[in-house]
Amino acid sequence: MRNIIKIAFLIITVILFKIYAEAKVWYKYKGSVNYSVENSLYDKIPTPNGYKRIEIYKNSFAEWVRFLPVKPLNSPILTYKRKKLSKFFCFFYKVWRVIDIPLYFKQDIEQCADWAYRFWYEYQKEVGFNSRLWLTDYNGRKIIYGKWKKGRKNPGYKKFFKWTCSYANSYSQKKGLYKVKEEYLHPGDIIVQNRDGGIGHVSIIFDVCENNKGEKLYLIGYSFMPAQECHIEKATDKHGVNGWFSLNGYFKYLEKHLNYDQYGKPVLRSFIQQNSLNLTTKAITNWERFEVAVRDSNLSIEEAAVLLPEIMRGLNRFAQKHEFSKLDKWVFPVEGYSILDVGGKQGNGFKPNIPYGNSRIKGYSFFDGNRHGGHPAHDIFIRDRNQDCLDDQSKKPVFVLAMMDGIVVSTFEDWQSGSKIRGGNYVWCYHPQENLISYYAHLKNIIVRPGQRVSAGDRLGTMGRTGFSAEPSRSPTHLHLMLLKYKNNEFLPYDYYQKINKE
């Protein structure tokens, strides 16, 4: 009996550990039904003693690359013909792990640069870029899938990727992708060699670790000719530490095996743009640009996360010329209504860590913008059976109120029917006394302006039905109200249900 209990306990422990491990990963590779954290390069390749993997951001391309699946040790590299790669082609390989993702095509077209495109392509598909997914042409120009497919017969995503493999190469990436400095290198960034558009080579950074002196090491790999699976190279002690390369060590490795005169000197490139907002000295303007860029996915998760502390410092300085009270209870945000009109039971509509509808994004992150998952908010419903945005009893508009003192930092009131912006017309406010940002969505009219100070109970606008999901008749008229706590340089969903004035 004791043995049965021990076995049962062990099984439960393993299951719970697996659940915990899986919970740490937000973007798992969807191409394999057998994927698990335990067969990812994160789990299978440890860092050298004294080194830790650098911090990266939830839902980012870097995180997705860090958790790519790998094959067991000593697995052979397979070619596009599904055969083991001939030893003749492995004269300089020292394979550590093979990435467990098969080639798409039975043609000799998926080589080194194509795998860099492949990972960026797969990530964009998984996180919902949809028609905004992009790759490049031969000259490095960004080609957006939604525009590329127009006028083409059966223009699927896979055809778009194949077109890129056929028409773009390492020269395209050197010319068209974003330059990146060594200190900003993340998983998914690449090392490109190409002199003048001819033969070249691309190496992929799969992970980065760092010691307490700020010295960094890299997991680096590539594909080659003929078209073959992508793998991670194992550095010798001459070029790195415990299989991880130093950047200078990898450059020496390339110089030895891929002659610079033929392939070109290596340069660093990224699919992720940096410093694209051109921030000003005006805090409100900076927030407006930042919020819209994140909403519309015009700002990468990596860049948004780096910029957020600067944006918030600016708002805090701007707020210092005002005084803000800190209330024990907050004003109910819908005039003439009460906590009884909050959706769900006892506030259980606040669910920030669930998938949103059919979205592949699990849980909420501000940096996911308009395509985020989860429901990190409460919906507050009004009496509006005929959906004319008027209270059924008073026949008048219903006003949305500021729950606490704050500053209006951005508004949007140009929503048009059919737009996929989920929040419709909305207001963002900053509450420095609580270190919170609030978001009031689906409004009809807005009566405040960015930079305006508001007091608890001030009117912000009127209830409406704007927004991609709020407009259809199946959706009752409601206010979607989210609060985010600014903590440790990120936004965390805040459940304010108990703070709403219940009197």
C-alpha positions as CSV (number, residue, x, y, z in Angstrom):
1,M,0.0,0.0,0.0
2,R,2.8,2.4,0.9
3,N,4.5,1.7,-2.5
4,I,1.2,2.5,-4.3
5,I,0.9,5.8,-2.4
6,K,4.5,6.7,-3.2
7,I,4.0,6.0,-6.9
8,A,0.8,8.0,-6.9
9,F,2.6,10.9,-5.1
10,L,5.4,10.7,-7.7
11,I,3.0,10.8,-10.6
12,I,1.1,13.8,-9.1
13,T,4.4,15.6,-8.5
14,V,5.5,15.0,-12.1
15,I,2.2,16.2,-13.4
16,L,2.2,19.4,-11.2
17,F,5.8,20.1,-12.3
18,K,4.9,19.7,-15.9
19,I,1.9,22.1,-15.5
20,Y,4.1,24.6,-13.7
21,A,6.8,24.3,-16.4
22,E,4.3,24.7,-19.2
23,A,2.7,27.7,-17.5
24,K,6.1,29.5,-17.8
25,V,5.9,29.3,-21.6
26,W,3.4,31.4,-23.5
27,Y,4.4,30.8,-27.1
28,K,5.1,27.1,-27.6
29,Y,5.8,25.8,-31.1
30,K,2.5,24.7,-32.5
31,G,3.9,22.6,-35.3
32,S,4.3,19.5,-33.1
33,V,1.5,17.8,-31.1
34,N,4.2,16.2,-28.9
35,Y,5.8,19.6,-27.9
36,S,6.7,20.1,-24.3
37,V,8.9,22.4,-22.4
38,E,11.0,19.4,-21.5
39,N,12.2,19.0,-25.1
40,S,12.9,22.6,-25.7
41,L,16.4,24.0,-26.1
42,Y,15.8,26.0,-22.9
43,D,15.5,22.8,-21.0
44,K,18.0,20.6,-22.8
45,I,20.9,23.1,-23.0
46,P,22.1,24.4,-19.6
47,T,24.1,27.6,-19.2
48,P,27.7,27.4,-18.1
49,N,28.4,27.8,-14.3
50,G,28.1,31.4,-13.3
51,Y,25.9,32.4,-16.2
52,K,22.1,33.0,-16.4
53,R,19.9,33.4,-19.4
54,I,19.1,37.0,-20.0
55,E,15.6,38.3,-19.2
56,I,13.3,38.4,-22.1
57,Y,9.7,39.5,-22.4
58,K,6.5,37.5,-22.2
59,N,5.0,36.7,-25.7
60,S,8.1,38.1,-27.5
61,F,9.8,36.6,-30.5
62,A,12.9,36.0,-28.3
63,E,10.8,33.9,-25.9
64,W,9.3,31.9,-28.7
65,V,12.8,31.1,-30.1
66,R,14.1,30.2,-26.7
67,F,11.6,27.5,-26.3
68,L,12.0,25.9,-29.8
69,P,11.9,22.1,-29.7
70,V,15.1,20.1,-30.2
71,K,15.8,16.5,-31.2
72,P,17.6,14.0,-28.9
73,L,21.4,14.1,-28.7
74,N,23.2,12.7,-31.7
75,S,20.2,13.0,-34.0
76,P,21.3,13.3,-37.6
77,I,20.5,16.4,-39.7
78,L,18.0,15.5,-42.4
79,T,18.0,17.0,-45.9
80,Y,15.0,18.1,-48.0
81,K,15.0,14.5,-49.4
82,R,14.5,13.3,-45.8
83,K,17.9,11.6,-45.8
84,K,20.8,11.9,-43.4
85,L,23.1,14.7,-44.4
86,S,26.3,13.3,-46.0
87,K,29.5,13.6,-43.9
88,F,31.0,15.3,-46.9
89,F,28.9,18.4,-46.1
90,C,29.7,18.3,-42.4
91,F,33.3,19.2,-42.7
92,F,33.0,22.0,-40.2
93,Y,29.9,21.0,-38.2
94,K,30.0,20.3,-34.5
95,V,26.3,19.6,-34.0
96,W,25.0,20.1,-30.5
97,R,21.3,19.8,-31.1
98,V,19.0,19.7,-34.2
99,I,16.0,21.9,-34.1
100,D,12.9,19.6,-34.2
101,I,11.1,21.4,-37.0
102,P,10.9,19.7,-40.4
103,L,11.5,21.4,-43.6
104,Y,8.3,22.6,-45.4
105,F,9.3,21.6,-49.0
106,K,10.9,18.7,-50.8
107,Q,13.0,21.1,-52.7
108,D,16.5,22.6,-52.3
109,I,15.3,26.0,-51.3
110,E,15.3,26.1,-47.4
111,Q,18.8,27.0,-46.6
112,C,20.5,29.3,-44.0
113,A,18.7,32.6,-44.6
114,D,15.4,30.8,-45.2
115,W,15.5,29.3,-41.6
116,A,15.9,32.8,-40.1
117,Y,12.8,33.8,-42.2
118,R,11.1,30.6,-41.1
119,F,11.3,31.3,-37.4
120,W,10.1,34.9,-37.8
121,Y,7.3,33.7,-40.1
122,E,6.1,30.9,-37.7
123,Y,6.1,33.4,-34.8
124,Q,4.0,36.0,-36.6
125,K,1.5,33.3,-37.6
126,E,1.2,32.0,-34.0
127,V,0.7,35.4,-32.4
128,G,-1.9,36.6,-34.8
129,F,-0.2,39.0,-37.2
130,N,-2.5,37.6,-39.9
131,S,-2.5,39.8,-43.0
132,R,0.1,42.0,-41.4
133,L,2.7,39.2,-41.4
134,W,5.8,40.3,-43.3
135,L,9.0,39.0,-44.8
136,T,11.2,40.7,-47.4
137,D,12.0,40.6,-51.1
138,Y,15.5,40.3,-52.6
139,N,16.3,44.0,-52.1
140,G,15.3,43.8,-48.4
141,R,12.0,45.7,-48.8
142,K,9.4,44.7,-46.3
143,I,6.6,42.7,-48.1
144,I,3.3,42.5,-46.2
145,Y,1.3,39.3,-46.8
146,G,-2.0,41.1,-47.1
147,K,-0.7,43.2,-50.0
148,W,1.3,40.3,-51.6
149,K,-1.7,38.0,-51.8
150,K,-3.8,40.4,-53.9
151,G,-4.4,39.2,-57.4
152,R,-2.7,35.8,-56.7
153,K,-4.4,32.5,-57.1
154,N,-4.8,30.6,-53.8
155,P,-2.3,32.8,-52.0
156,G,-1.8,31.0,-48.7
157,Y,0.7,31.8,-46.0
158,K,2.9,28.8,-47.0
159,K,3.1,30.1,-50.6
160,F,4.1,33.4,-49.3
161,F,6.9,31.8,-47.3
162,K,8.0,29.7,-50.3
163,W,8.0,32.9,-52.4
164,T,10.4,34.5,-49.9
165,C,12.7,31.4,-49.9
166,S,12.8,31.6,-53.7
167,Y,13.4,35.4,-54.0
168,A,15.2,36.5,-50.9
169,N,18.5,35.5,-49.3
170,S,21.3,36.7,-46.9
171,Y,21.8,39.8,-49.0
172,S,18.1,40.7,-48.5
173,Q,18.5,40.3,-44.7
174,K,21.7,42.3,-44.6
175,K,20.2,45.1,-46.6
176,G,16.6,45.2,-45.3
177,L,16.6,44.0,-41.6
178,Y,17.3,46.3,-38.7
179,K,20.8,46.9,-37.4
180,V,21.3,45.9,-33.8
181,K,24.2,46.4,-31.4
182,E,25.8,43.5,-29.5
183,E,24.4,44.7,-26.1
184,Y,20.9,44.4,-27.5
185,L,21.1,41.0,-29.1
186,H,18.3,38.6,-28.3
187,P,17.2,35.1,-29.3
188,G,16.0,35.3,-32.9
189,D,18.5,37.9,-34.0
190,I,20.9,36.9,-36.8
191,I,24.5,37.2,-37.9
192,V,24.7,37.8,-41.7
193,Q,27.6,37.4,-44.1
194,N,27.2,38.7,-47.7
195,R,29.6,40.9,-49.7
196,D,27.6,42.1,-52.7
197,G,24.4,40.0,-53.2
198,G,26.1,36.7,-54.2
199,I,26.8,33.8,-51.9
200,G,26.5,34.4,-48.2
201,H,25.6,32.8,-44.9
202,V,23.3,33.5,-42.0
203,S,23.7,32.3,-38.4
204,I,20.9,32.4,-35.9
205,I,21.2,33.3,-32.2
206,F,19.0,30.9,-30.3
207,D,19.7,32.1,-26.8
208,V,21.9,34.5,-24.7
209,C,23.3,34.2,-21.2
210,E,25.3,36.5,-19.0
211,N,27.5,36.4,-15.9
212,N,27.7,39.0,-13.1
213,K,30.4,40.8,-15.0
214,G,28.2,41.5,-17.9
215,E,30.0,39.0,-20.2
216,K,27.7,37.3,-22.6
217,L,27.6,33.9,-24.3
218,Y,25.4,32.8,-27.2
219,L,23.8,29.7,-28.5
220,I,24.3,29.9,-32.3
221,G,23.3,27.7,-35.1
222,Y,22.4,27.6,-38.8
223,S,21.3,25.6,-41.8
224,F,23.4,25.2,-44.9
225,M,23.5,23.6,-48.4
226,P,21.8,21.5,-49.6
227,A,18.5,22.5,-47.9
228,Q,18.5,20.8,-44.5
229,E,17.2,21.0,-40.9
230,C,18.5,23.8,-38.7
231,H,20.9,22.9,-35.9
232,I,22.7,24.5,-33.0
233,E,26.5,24.4,-33.1
234,K,28.6,23.5,-30.1
235,A,31.5,25.9,-29.4
236,T,34.9,24.5,-28.6
237,D,36.8,25.9,-25.6
238,K,38.7,28.0,-28.2
239,H,35.5,29.8,-29.2
240,G,33.4,29.8,-26.1
241,V,32.5,28.2,-22.8
242,N,30.8,24.8,-22.3
243,G,29.4,24.8,-25.8
244,W,28.2,28.5,-25.8
245,F,30.0,30.9,-28.1
246,S,31.4,34.3,-27.2
247,L,30.6,36.7,-30.1
248,N,34.2,37.2,-30.9
249,G,34.8,33.5,-30.7
250,Y,32.0,32.9,-33.2
251,F,33.4,35.5,-35.5
252,K,36.8,33.7,-35.5
253,Y,34.9,30.4,-36.1
254,L,33.2,32.0,-39.2
255,E,36.5,33.4,-40.4
256,K,38.1,30.0,-40.3
257,H,35.3,28.1,-42.0
258,L,33.5,30.7,-44.1
259,N,36.2,32.9,-45.7
260,Y,35.4,36.6,-45.4
261,D,36.7,37.3,-48.9
262,Q,34.0,35.0,-50.3
263,Y,31.1,35.2,-47.8
264,G,31.7,38.7,-46.4
265,K,32.4,40.0,-42.9
266,P,29.6,39.3,-40.4
267,V,27.1,42.0,-39.4
268,L,24.3,41.9,-36.8
269,R,20.7,42.1,-37.9
270,S,17.3,41.8,-36.2
271,F,13.6,41.4,-37.3
272,I,12.8,43.8,-34.4
273,Q,13.1,47.5,-34.9
274,Q,14.5,49.7,-32.1
275,N,14.0,53.4,-31.2
276,S,11.3,53.9,-33.8
277,L,9.0,56.3,-31.9
278,N,11.1,59.4,-31.9
279,L,10.1,60.4,-28.3
280,T,9.8,64.1,-27.5
281,T,10.0,66.1,-24.3
282,K,6.2,66.0,-24.0
283,A,5.1,63.2,-21.7
284,I,1.5,63.1,-23.0
285,T,2.5,63.0,-26.6
286,N,5.0,60.2,-25.9
287,W,2.3,58.1,-24.2
288,E,-0.2,58.7,-27.1
289,R,2.4,57.6,-29.6
290,F,3.4,54.6,-27.5
291,E,-0.1,53.5,-26.8
292,V,-1.2,53.6,-30.4
293,A,2.0,51.9,-31.7
294,V,1.5,49.1,-29.2
295,R,-2.2,48.8,-30.1
296,D,-1.6,48.6,-33.8
297,S,1.4,46.2,-33.5
298,N,3.7,48.8,-34.9
299,L,6.0,48.4,-32.0
300,S,7.7,45.1,-31.1
301,I,7.2,43.6,-27.7
302,E,10.9,44.0,-27.0
303,E,11.0,47.7,-27.9
304,A,7.8,48.5,-26.1
305,A,9.1,46.8,-22.9
306,V,12.3,48.8,-23.1
307,L,10.5,52.1,-23.7
308,L,7.8,51.7,-21.0
309,P,9.9,52.8,-18.0
310,E,10.9,56.0,-19.8
311,I,7.3,56.7,-20.8
312,M,6.1,56.2,-17.2
313,R,8.8,58.4,-15.8
314,G,7.6,61.2,-18.1
315,L,4.0,60.8,-16.9
316,N,5.1,60.9,-13.3
317,R,7.0,64.1,-13.8
318,F,4.0,65.6,-15.7
319,A,1.7,64.6,-12.8
320,Q,3.9,66.3,-10.1
321,K,2.3,69.7,-10.8
322,H,-1.1,68.4,-9.6
323,E,-2.4,66.9,-6.4
324,F,-4.3,63.6,-6.3
325,S,-6.3,62.2,-3.4
326,K,-6.0,58.5,-2.5
327,L,-9.5,57.1,-1.6
328,D,-10.4,54.1,0.4
329,K,-13.2,53.4,-2.0
330,W,-13.4,54.5,-5.6
331,V,-16.4,56.0,-7.4
332,F,-18.5,53.6,-9.3
333,P,-17.6,54.3,-13.0
334,V,-21.1,54.3,-14.5
335,E,-23.4,57.1,-13.4
336,G,-26.7,55.9,-12.0
337,Y,-25.6,52.2,-11.7
338,S,-24.0,50.1,-9.0
339,I,-21.7,47.1,-8.4
340,L,-24.8,44.9,-9.0
341,D,-24.4,45.8,-12.7
342,V,-20.9,44.3,-13.0
343,G,-20.9,41.2,-15.2
344,G,-20.4,37.8,-13.7
345,K,-20.9,36.8,-10.1
346,Q,-18.9,38.6,-7.4
347,G,-16.5,39.9,-9.9
348,N,-15.5,36.6,-11.5
349,G,-15.5,38.2,-15.0
350,F,-11.9,39.3,-14.3
351,K,-9.9,36.5,-15.9
352,P,-6.5,37.7,-17.2
353,N,-4.9,34.3,-17.7
354,I,-7.3,32.6,-20.0
355,P,-7.1,32.3,-23.8
356,Y,-9.3,34.9,-25.5
357,G,-11.8,33.4,-27.9
358,N,-10.0,31.6,-30.7
359,S,-6.8,33.5,-30.1
360,R,-3.6,31.5,-29.7
361,I,-2.4,34.1,-27.2
362,K,-2.9,32.8,-23.7
363,G,-3.5,35.5,-21.1
364,Y,-3.1,39.3,-21.1
365,S,-0.1,41.3,-21.8
366,F,-0.3,45.1,-22.6
367,F,2.5,44.6,-25.1
368,D,0.2,42.4,-27.2
369,G,-1.9,45.4,-28.1
370,N,-5.1,44.9,-30.0
371,R,-4.5,41.1,-30.3
372,H,-4.1,40.3,-26.6
373,G,-5.6,37.4,-24.8
374,G,-7.4,37.0,-21.5
375,H,-10.1,39.3,-20.0
376,P,-8.2,41.4,-17.5
377,A,-11.2,43.7,-16.8
378,H,-14.8,43.9,-15.6
379,D,-17.7,44.6,-17.9
380,I,-20.4,46.9,-16.5
381,F,-23.8,46.6,-18.3
382,I,-26.6,49.2,-18.6
383,R,-30.3,48.9,-19.3
384,D,-30.4,49.3,-23.1
385,R,-32.6,46.6,-24.7
386,N,-33.0,48.5,-28.0
387,Q,-29.3,49.2,-28.1
388,D,-29.6,52.9,-28.8
389,C,-27.0,53.7,-26.1
390,L,-29.6,55.4,-23.9
391,D,-30.9,54.2,-20.6
392,D,-34.3,52.5,-21.1
393,Q,-35.8,54.3,-18.1
394,S,-34.4,57.9,-18.4
395,K,-34.1,57.8,-22.2
396,K,-30.8,59.7,-21.7
397,P,-27.1,58.9,-22.3
398,V,-25.3,57.2,-19.5
399,F,-22.1,58.8,-18.4
400,V,-18.8,57.1,-17.7
401,L,-17.0,58.5,-14.6
402,A,-13.4,58.6,-13.4
403,M,-13.1,56.2,-10.5
404,M,-10.4,58.3,-8.9
405,D,-8.3,61.4,-9.4
406,G,-6.0,61.2,-12.4
407,I,-4.8,62.6,-15.7
408,V,-6.3,61.7,-19.1
409,V,-3.3,60.5,-21.1
410,S,-4.9,59.5,-24.4
411,T,-8.2,59.2,-26.1
412,F,-9.5,57.6,-29.3
413,E,-12.9,58.7,-30.8
414,D,-12.5,58.0,-34.5
415,W,-13.7,54.4,-34.4
416,Q,-15.6,53.4,-37.5
417,S,-18.0,50.4,-38.0
418,G,-16.1,47.4,-39.2
419,S,-12.8,48.5,-37.7
420,K,-11.0,45.6,-35.9
421,I,-9.9,47.8,-33.0
422,R,-11.5,46.0,-30.1
423,G,-11.8,48.9,-27.7
424,G,-13.7,51.2,-30.0
425,N,-13.7,54.7,-28.7
426,Y,-11.7,54.8,-25.4
427,V,-10.0,56.8,-22.7
428,W,-6.7,56.0,-20.9
429,C,-6.0,57.7,-17.5
430,Y,-3.0,57.8,-15.3
431,H,-3.4,57.7,-11.5
432,P,0.0,58.4,-9.9
433,Q,-1.2,58.1,-6.3
434,E,-2.1,54.5,-7.0
435,N,0.5,53.7,-9.6
436,L,-2.3,52.7,-12.0
437,I,-3.3,53.2,-15.6
438,S,-7.1,52.8,-16.4
439,Y,-8.7,52.0,-19.7
440,Y,-12.4,52.8,-20.4
441,A,-13.5,51.2,-23.6
442,H,-16.6,51.0,-26.0
443,L,-17.6,54.7,-25.4
444,K,-19.9,56.6,-27.8
445,N,-18.7,60.1,-27.1
446,I,-15.7,61.4,-25.2
447,I,-15.7,64.7,-23.4
448,V,-12.2,64.9,-22.0
449,R,-8.9,65.6,-23.7
450,P,-5.3,64.3,-23.2
451,G,-3.4,66.2,-20.5
452,Q,-6.6,67.1,-18.6
453,R,-6.7,66.5,-14.9
454,V,-9.9,64.8,-13.7
455,S,-11.2,64.2,-10.2
456,A,-13.0,61.1,-8.9
457,G,-16.6,61.2,-10.3
458,D,-15.8,63.5,-13.3
459,R,-17.5,62.6,-16.5
460,L,-15.2,61.1,-19.2
461,G,-17.8,60.3,-21.9
462,T,-21.0,58.4,-22.6
463,M,-21.6,54.7,-22.8
464,G,-21.6,53.3,-26.4
465,R,-21.3,50.2,-28.5
466,T,-18.1,51.0,-30.4
467,G,-15.5,48.2,-30.8
468,F,-15.1,45.1,-33.0
469,S,-16.9,42.8,-30.5
470,A,-19.1,45.4,-28.8
471,E,-20.9,46.6,-32.0
472,P,-22.7,43.4,-33.0
473,S,-26.2,43.0,-31.6
474,R,-25.3,39.9,-29.7
475,S,-23.3,42.0,-27.3
476,P,-25.2,44.0,-24.6
477,T,-24.2,47.6,-24.2
478,H,-21.5,47.8,-21.6
479,L,-18.3,49.5,-20.4
480,H,-15.1,47.5,-20.6
481,L,-13.0,48.8,-17.7
482,M,-9.4,47.6,-17.2
483,L,-6.8,48.7,-14.7
484,L,-3.1,48.0,-14.9
485,K,-0.7,48.3,-12.0
486,Y,2.8,49.6,-13.0
487,K,5.2,47.4,-11.1
488,N,8.8,46.3,-11.8
489,N,8.8,48.1,-15.2
490,E,5.7,46.3,-16.5
491,F,1.9,46.5,-16.4
492,L,0.1,43.9,-14.4
493,P,-3.7,43.4,-14.5
494,Y,-5.3,44.8,-11.4
495,D,-8.7,43.5,-10.0
496,Y,-10.4,46.6,-8.7
497,Y,-13.7,44.9,-7.8
498,Q,-13.4,45.3,-4.1
499,K,-12.3,49.0,-4.4
500,I,-15.5,50.1,-6.2
501,N,-17.8,52.2,-4.0
502,K,-20.6,49.8,-2.9
503,E,-22.7,52.4,-1.3
